[in-house]
Amino acid sequence: MNLYSFAKAAVYGVLKPIYRFEVIGKENFPAEGGVLLCSNHIDNLDPPVVGINAPRPVYFMAKEELFNVPVLGKILPDLNAFPVKRGMSDREALRKGLGILKEGNVLGLFPEGTRSKTGQLGKGLAGAGFFALRSEAHVVPCAIIGPYKAFSRLKVVYGKPIDMKELRERKTSAEETTELIMSEIRKLIEDYS
C-alpha cells in the first residue's frame, strides 16, 4: 500500500464519523481518462474531503510554502500534491497540471483560488478554464455542501461531466470557460442544499 492509499484510508476513518459524508453522483465520475475536478472551497478540510471521497486518486496544487515545512514538505509529493506559487502565473505548475491530465489522472482544483469567507460561491479564476481548454480531460463539477459541523451531515456532490467540445472548438476564453464551470457548481449547490 502506498502512502496516498494509506493516508486516504486513515483520514477517511477519522473524518467519516465526525462529518457523516453523504456522497452523491459518484456514478458521474469517469472511470478512466483525465479528469479536471472543480469544487467550491469553504474550508481548509476541502482538499482531504474531496480526495478521500473521490473514486480515483486526486492530485492537488498546494501553496509552495507548505513544501518548505520540515517533514510535511517531504511527504506532500507522495500525497499527490505539487507546489504552486500563489499570486502569479506559475508556468511550471501549469505544465505539471496539464501533464497529470494528459497522463489520464485526476487533477483537483478549487477555481475560487482561496476559501470563501462567507460560504457563498465566489468568482472563479481563469486557471480552471485554462486546464479545461488545454486538455482533453473530462471536466467534473463538485459541490461541498456544509457546514463543517461535528456530527452533522456533509454532502459531497459530483455533477455530470461538462461538455467542453464546443467551447474547445470555438476557442472560448479561459475566463468564459471558468464562468461556465462555476455556474455548474452553483447549480449543484442550489439543487442539493
LUMRODO-328566 format. One record per residue (C-alpha): residue number from 1; residue in one letter; chain; x, y, z. Coordinates in nm, 2 decimals. Layout:
N
<pt resi="NUM" resn="A" chain="A" east="X" north="Y" up="Z"/>
...
This chain:
193
<pt resi="1" resn="M" chain="A" east="0.00" north="0.00" up="0.00"/>
<pt resi="2" resn="N" chain="A" east="0.15" north="0.34" up="-0.10"/>
<pt resi="3" resn="L" chain="A" east="0.14" north="0.65" up="0.13"/>
<pt resi="4" resn="Y" chain="A" east="-0.15" north="0.80" up="-0.07"/>
<pt resi="5" resn="S" chain="A" east="-0.38" north="0.50" up="-0.02"/>
<pt resi="6" resn="F" chain="A" east="-0.28" north="0.46" up="0.35"/>
<pt resi="7" resn="A" chain="A" east="-0.34" north="0.83" up="0.42"/>
<pt resi="8" resn="K" chain="A" east="-0.67" north="0.82" up="0.23"/>
<pt resi="9" resn="A" chain="A" east="-0.79" north="0.53" up="0.44"/>
<pt resi="10" resn="A" chain="A" east="-0.66" north="0.68" up="0.77"/>
<pt resi="11" resn="V" chain="A" east="-0.81" north="1.03" up="0.70"/>
<pt resi="12" resn="Y" chain="A" east="-1.14" north="0.88" up="0.59"/>
<pt resi="13" resn="G" chain="A" east="-1.15" north="0.67" up="0.91"/>
<pt resi="14" resn="V" chain="A" east="-1.10" north="0.99" up="1.12"/>
<pt resi="15" resn="L" chain="A" east="-1.34" north="1.23" up="0.93"/>
<pt resi="16" resn="K" chain="A" east="-1.62" north="1.00" up="0.84"/>
<pt resi="17" resn="P" chain="A" east="-1.77" north="0.96" up="1.19"/>
<pt resi="18" resn="I" chain="A" east="-1.74" north="1.33" up="1.25"/>
<pt resi="19" resn="Y" chain="A" east="-1.89" north="1.47" up="0.93"/>
<pt resi="20" resn="R" chain="A" east="-2.11" north="1.17" up="0.82"/>
<pt resi="21" resn="F" chain="A" east="-2.04" north="1.22" up="0.45"/>
<pt resi="22" resn="E" chain="A" east="-2.32" north="1.18" up="0.20"/>
<pt resi="23" resn="V" chain="A" east="-2.16" north="1.13" up="-0.14"/>
<pt resi="24" resn="I" chain="A" east="-2.39" north="1.20" up="-0.43"/>
<pt resi="25" resn="G" chain="A" east="-2.33" north="1.14" up="-0.80"/>
<pt resi="26" resn="K" chain="A" east="-2.03" north="0.91" up="-0.78"/>
<pt resi="27" resn="E" chain="A" east="-2.17" north="0.74" up="-1.10"/>
<pt resi="28" resn="N" chain="A" east="-2.10" north="1.07" up="-1.28"/>
<pt resi="29" resn="F" chain="A" east="-1.72" north="1.04" up="-1.22"/>
<pt resi="30" resn="P" chain="A" east="-1.54" north="0.90" up="-1.53"/>
<pt resi="31" resn="A" chain="A" east="-1.38" north="0.56" up="-1.45"/>
<pt resi="32" resn="E" chain="A" east="-1.08" north="0.64" up="-1.68"/>
<pt resi="33" resn="G" chain="A" east="-0.91" north="0.92" up="-1.87"/>
<pt resi="34" resn="G" chain="A" east="-0.80" north="1.27" up="-1.74"/>
<pt resi="35" resn="V" chain="A" east="-1.05" north="1.44" up="-1.51"/>
<pt resi="36" resn="L" chain="A" east="-1.04" north="1.80" up="-1.41"/>
<pt resi="37" resn="L" chain="A" east="-1.24" north="1.80" up="-1.08"/>
<pt resi="38" resn="C" chain="A" east="-1.35" north="2.15" up="-0.99"/>
<pt resi="39" resn="S" chain="A" east="-1.50" north="2.22" up="-0.65"/>
<pt resi="40" resn="N" chain="A" east="-1.62" north="2.51" up="-0.44"/>
<pt resi="41" resn="H" chain="A" east="-1.39" north="2.60" up="-0.14"/>
<pt resi="42" resn="I" chain="A" east="-1.55" north="2.66" up="0.20"/>
<pt resi="43" resn="D" chain="A" east="-1.30" north="2.51" up="0.45"/>
<pt resi="44" resn="N" chain="A" east="-0.93" north="2.41" up="0.50"/>
<pt resi="45" resn="L" chain="A" east="-1.06" north="2.05" up="0.50"/>
<pt resi="46" resn="D" chain="A" east="-1.19" north="2.06" up="0.15"/>
<pt resi="47" resn="P" chain="A" east="-0.89" north="1.91" up="-0.02"/>
<pt resi="48" resn="P" chain="A" east="-0.88" north="1.59" up="0.20"/>
<pt resi="49" resn="V" chain="A" east="-1.26" north="1.57" up="0.19"/>
<pt resi="50" resn="V" chain="A" east="-1.27" north="1.58" up="-0.19"/>
<pt resi="51" resn="G" chain="A" east="-0.97" north="1.35" up="-0.21"/>
<pt resi="52" resn="I" chain="A" east="-1.10" north="1.08" up="0.03"/>
<pt resi="53" resn="N" chain="A" east="-1.45" north="1.07" up="-0.13"/>
<pt resi="54" resn="A" chain="A" east="-1.34" north="1.07" up="-0.49"/>
<pt resi="55" resn="P" chain="A" east="-1.35" north="0.72" up="-0.66"/>
<pt resi="56" resn="R" chain="A" east="-1.00" north="0.78" up="-0.80"/>
<pt resi="57" resn="P" chain="A" east="-0.67" north="0.93" up="-0.67"/>
<pt resi="58" resn="V" chain="A" east="-0.67" north="1.31" up="-0.69"/>
<pt resi="59" resn="Y" chain="A" east="-0.37" north="1.53" up="-0.74"/>
<pt resi="60" resn="F" chain="A" east="-0.38" north="1.88" up="-0.59"/>
<pt resi="61" resn="M" chain="A" east="-0.18" north="2.20" up="-0.62"/>
<pt resi="62" resn="A" chain="A" east="-0.06" north="2.32" up="-0.28"/>
<pt resi="63" resn="K" chain="A" east="0.09" north="2.65" up="-0.19"/>
<pt resi="64" resn="E" chain="A" east="0.47" north="2.64" up="-0.23"/>
<pt resi="65" resn="E" chain="A" east="0.53" north="2.74" up="0.13"/>
<pt resi="66" resn="L" chain="A" east="0.40" north="2.41" up="0.25"/>
<pt resi="67" resn="F" chain="A" east="0.68" north="2.23" up="0.07"/>
<pt resi="68" resn="N" chain="A" east="0.93" north="2.42" up="0.30"/>
<pt resi="69" resn="V" chain="A" east="0.78" north="2.28" up="0.62"/>
<pt resi="70" resn="P" chain="A" east="1.00" north="2.01" up="0.77"/>
<pt resi="71" resn="V" chain="A" east="0.87" north="1.66" up="0.72"/>
<pt resi="72" resn="L" chain="A" east="0.54" north="1.78" up="0.56"/>
<pt resi="73" resn="G" chain="A" east="0.74" north="1.91" up="0.26"/>
<pt resi="74" resn="K" chain="A" east="0.89" north="1.57" up="0.21"/>
<pt resi="75" resn="I" chain="A" east="0.57" north="1.37" up="0.21"/>
<pt resi="76" resn="L" chain="A" east="0.34" north="1.61" up="0.01"/>
<pt resi="77" resn="P" chain="A" east="0.46" north="1.46" up="-0.33"/>
<pt resi="78" resn="D" chain="A" east="0.37" north="1.11" up="-0.20"/>
<pt resi="79" resn="L" chain="A" east="0.02" north="1.25" up="-0.12"/>
<pt resi="80" resn="N" chain="A" east="-0.03" north="1.36" up="-0.48"/>
<pt resi="81" resn="A" chain="A" east="0.04" north="1.73" up="-0.41"/>
<pt resi="82" resn="F" chain="A" east="0.27" north="1.96" up="-0.61"/>
<pt resi="83" resn="P" chain="A" east="0.37" north="2.32" up="-0.55"/>
<pt resi="84" resn="V" chain="A" east="0.22" north="2.63" up="-0.69"/>
<pt resi="85" resn="K" chain="A" east="0.34" north="2.99" up="-0.64"/>
<pt resi="86" resn="R" chain="A" east="0.03" north="3.19" up="-0.54"/>
<pt resi="87" resn="G" chain="A" east="-0.04" north="3.53" up="-0.68"/>
<pt resi="88" resn="M" chain="A" east="0.14" north="3.49" up="-1.01"/>
<pt resi="89" resn="S" chain="A" east="0.13" north="3.28" up="-1.32"/>
<pt resi="90" resn="D" chain="A" east="0.33" north="2.97" up="-1.23"/>
<pt resi="91" resn="R" chain="A" east="0.42" north="2.81" up="-1.56"/>
<pt resi="92" resn="E" chain="A" east="0.58" north="2.51" up="-1.40"/>
<pt resi="93" resn="A" chain="A" east="0.27" north="2.43" up="-1.20"/>
<pt resi="94" resn="L" chain="A" east="0.05" north="2.48" up="-1.52"/>
<pt resi="95" resn="R" chain="A" east="0.28" north="2.23" up="-1.71"/>
<pt resi="96" resn="K" chain="A" east="0.26" north="1.98" up="-1.42"/>
<pt resi="97" resn="G" chain="A" east="-0.12" north="2.01" up="-1.40"/>
<pt resi="98" resn="L" chain="A" east="-0.15" north="1.96" up="-1.78"/>
<pt resi="99" resn="G" chain="A" east="0.08" north="1.66" up="-1.76"/>
<pt resi="100" resn="I" chain="A" east="-0.13" north="1.50" up="-1.49"/>
<pt resi="101" resn="L" chain="A" east="-0.44" north="1.53" up="-1.70"/>
<pt resi="102" resn="K" chain="A" east="-0.27" north="1.41" up="-2.02"/>
<pt resi="103" resn="E" chain="A" east="-0.15" north="1.10" up="-1.83"/>
<pt resi="104" resn="G" chain="A" east="-0.51" north="1.02" up="-1.76"/>
<pt resi="105" resn="N" chain="A" east="-0.51" north="1.12" up="-1.39"/>
<pt resi="106" resn="V" chain="A" east="-0.74" north="1.34" up="-1.18"/>
<pt resi="107" resn="L" chain="A" east="-0.65" north="1.70" up="-1.11"/>
<pt resi="108" resn="G" chain="A" east="-0.85" north="1.86" up="-0.83"/>
<pt resi="109" resn="L" chain="A" east="-0.89" north="2.24" up="-0.84"/>
<pt resi="110" resn="F" chain="A" east="-1.07" north="2.50" up="-0.63"/>
<pt resi="111" resn="P" chain="A" east="-1.14" north="2.76" up="-0.90"/>
<pt resi="112" resn="E" chain="A" east="-1.20" north="3.03" up="-0.65"/>
<pt resi="113" resn="G" chain="A" east="-0.83" north="3.01" up="-0.55"/>
<pt resi="114" resn="T" chain="A" east="-0.90" north="3.06" up="-0.18"/>
<pt resi="115" resn="R" chain="A" east="-1.16" north="2.97" up="0.08"/>
<pt resi="116" resn="S" chain="A" east="-1.48" north="3.16" up="0.07"/>
<pt resi="117" resn="K" chain="A" east="-1.51" north="3.37" up="0.39"/>
<pt resi="118" resn="T" chain="A" east="-1.89" north="3.37" up="0.37"/>
<pt resi="119" resn="G" chain="A" east="-1.95" north="3.02" up="0.25"/>
<pt resi="120" resn="Q" chain="A" east="-2.10" north="3.17" up="-0.07"/>
<pt resi="121" resn="L" chain="A" east="-1.96" north="3.06" up="-0.41"/>
<pt resi="122" resn="G" chain="A" east="-1.71" north="3.33" up="-0.52"/>
<pt resi="123" resn="K" chain="A" east="-1.57" north="3.42" up="-0.87"/>
<pt resi="124" resn="G" chain="A" east="-1.36" north="3.16" up="-1.03"/>
<pt resi="125" resn="L" chain="A" east="-1.01" north="3.23" up="-1.16"/>
<pt resi="126" resn="A" chain="A" east="-0.91" north="3.16" up="-1.52"/>
<pt resi="127" resn="G" chain="A" east="-0.69" north="2.86" up="-1.43"/>
<pt resi="128" resn="A" chain="A" east="-0.98" north="2.62" up="-1.43"/>
<pt resi="129" resn="G" chain="A" east="-1.07" north="2.73" up="-1.78"/>
<pt resi="130" resn="F" chain="A" east="-0.71" north="2.71" up="-1.89"/>
<pt resi="131" resn="F" chain="A" east="-0.69" north="2.34" up="-1.79"/>
<pt resi="132" resn="A" chain="A" east="-1.03" north="2.26" up="-1.93"/>
<pt resi="133" resn="L" chain="A" east="-0.95" north="2.41" up="-2.27"/>
<pt resi="134" resn="R" chain="A" east="-0.58" north="2.30" up="-2.30"/>
<pt resi="135" resn="S" chain="A" east="-0.65" north="1.93" up="-2.22"/>
<pt resi="136" resn="E" chain="A" east="-0.89" north="1.67" up="-2.34"/>
<pt resi="137" resn="A" chain="A" east="-0.99" north="1.60" up="-1.98"/>
<pt resi="138" resn="H" chain="A" east="-1.34" north="1.54" up="-1.86"/>
<pt resi="139" resn="V" chain="A" east="-1.45" north="1.84" up="-1.65"/>
<pt resi="140" resn="V" chain="A" east="-1.65" north="1.73" up="-1.34"/>
<pt resi="141" resn="P" chain="A" east="-1.81" north="2.00" up="-1.12"/>
<pt resi="142" resn="C" chain="A" east="-1.82" north="1.92" up="-0.75"/>
<pt resi="143" resn="A" chain="A" east="-2.00" north="2.09" up="-0.46"/>
<pt resi="144" resn="I" chain="A" east="-1.92" north="2.06" up="-0.09"/>
<pt resi="145" resn="I" chain="A" east="-2.23" north="2.15" up="0.10"/>
<pt resi="146" resn="G" chain="A" east="-2.17" north="2.21" up="0.47"/>
<pt resi="147" resn="P" chain="A" east="-2.13" north="2.34" up="0.72"/>
<pt resi="148" resn="Y" chain="A" east="-1.84" north="2.16" up="0.87"/>
<pt resi="149" resn="K" chain="A" east="-2.01" north="2.09" up="1.20"/>
<pt resi="150" resn="A" chain="A" east="-1.93" north="1.79" up="1.41"/>
<pt resi="151" resn="F" chain="A" east="-2.18" north="1.50" up="1.38"/>
<pt resi="152" resn="S" chain="A" east="-2.39" north="1.67" up="1.11"/>
<pt resi="153" resn="R" chain="A" east="-2.41" north="1.56" up="0.75"/>
<pt resi="154" resn="L" chain="A" east="-2.17" north="1.70" up="0.50"/>
<pt resi="155" resn="K" chain="A" east="-2.26" north="1.65" up="0.13"/>
<pt resi="156" resn="V" chain="A" east="-2.00" north="1.59" up="-0.15"/>
<pt resi="157" resn="V" chain="A" east="-2.19" north="1.61" up="-0.48"/>
<pt resi="158" resn="Y" chain="A" east="-2.03" north="1.52" up="-0.82"/>
<pt resi="159" resn="G" chain="A" east="-2.21" north="1.66" up="-1.12"/>
<pt resi="160" resn="K" chain="A" east="-2.22" north="1.52" up="-1.47"/>
<pt resi="161" resn="P" chain="A" east="-1.91" north="1.60" up="-1.68"/>
<pt resi="162" resn="I" chain="A" east="-1.94" north="1.93" up="-1.86"/>
<pt resi="163" resn="D" chain="A" east="-1.93" north="1.90" up="-2.24"/>
<pt resi="164" resn="M" chain="A" east="-1.63" north="2.10" up="-2.35"/>
<pt resi="165" resn="K" chain="A" east="-1.62" north="2.01" up="-2.72"/>
<pt resi="166" resn="E" chain="A" east="-1.80" north="2.32" up="-2.84"/>
<pt resi="167" resn="L" chain="A" east="-1.60" north="2.55" up="-2.62"/>
<pt resi="168" resn="R" chain="A" east="-1.27" north="2.40" up="-2.73"/>
<pt resi="169" resn="E" chain="A" east="-1.37" north="2.43" up="-3.10"/>
<pt resi="170" resn="R" chain="A" east="-1.49" north="2.79" up="-3.06"/>
<pt resi="171" resn="K" chain="A" east="-1.16" north="2.87" up="-2.88"/>
<pt resi="172" resn="T" chain="A" east="-1.36" north="3.02" up="-2.59"/>
<pt resi="173" resn="S" chain="A" east="-1.16" north="3.23" up="-2.34"/>
<pt resi="174" resn="A" chain="A" east="-1.04" north="3.07" up="-2.02"/>
<pt resi="175" resn="E" chain="A" east="-1.24" north="3.33" up="-1.82"/>
<pt resi="176" resn="E" chain="A" east="-1.57" north="3.24" up="-2.00"/>
<pt resi="177" resn="T" chain="A" east="-1.50" north="2.87" up="-1.96"/>
<pt resi="178" resn="T" chain="A" east="-1.44" north="2.91" up="-1.59"/>
<pt resi="179" resn="E" chain="A" east="-1.77" north="3.10" up="-1.56"/>
<pt resi="180" resn="L" chain="A" east="-1.95" north="2.80" up="-1.71"/>
<pt resi="181" resn="I" chain="A" east="-1.77" north="2.56" up="-1.47"/>
<pt resi="182" resn="M" chain="A" east="-1.87" north="2.79" up="-1.17"/>
<pt resi="183" resn="S" chain="A" east="-2.23" north="2.80" up="-1.29"/>
<pt resi="184" resn="E" chain="A" east="-2.24" north="2.42" up="-1.29"/>
<pt resi="185" resn="I" chain="A" east="-2.10" north="2.42" up="-0.93"/>
<pt resi="186" resn="R" chain="A" east="-2.36" north="2.68" up="-0.83"/>
<pt resi="187" resn="K" chain="A" east="-2.64" north="2.46" up="-0.98"/>
<pt resi="188" resn="L" chain="A" east="-2.52" north="2.16" up="-0.77"/>
<pt resi="189" resn="I" chain="A" east="-2.52" north="2.38" up="-0.45"/>
<pt resi="190" resn="E" chain="A" east="-2.87" north="2.51" up="-0.53"/>
<pt resi="191" resn="D" chain="A" east="-3.01" north="2.16" up="-0.62"/>
<pt resi="192" resn="Y" chain="A" east="-2.87" north="1.97" up="-0.32"/>
<pt resi="193" resn="S" chain="A" east="-2.87" north="2.23" up="-0.04"/>
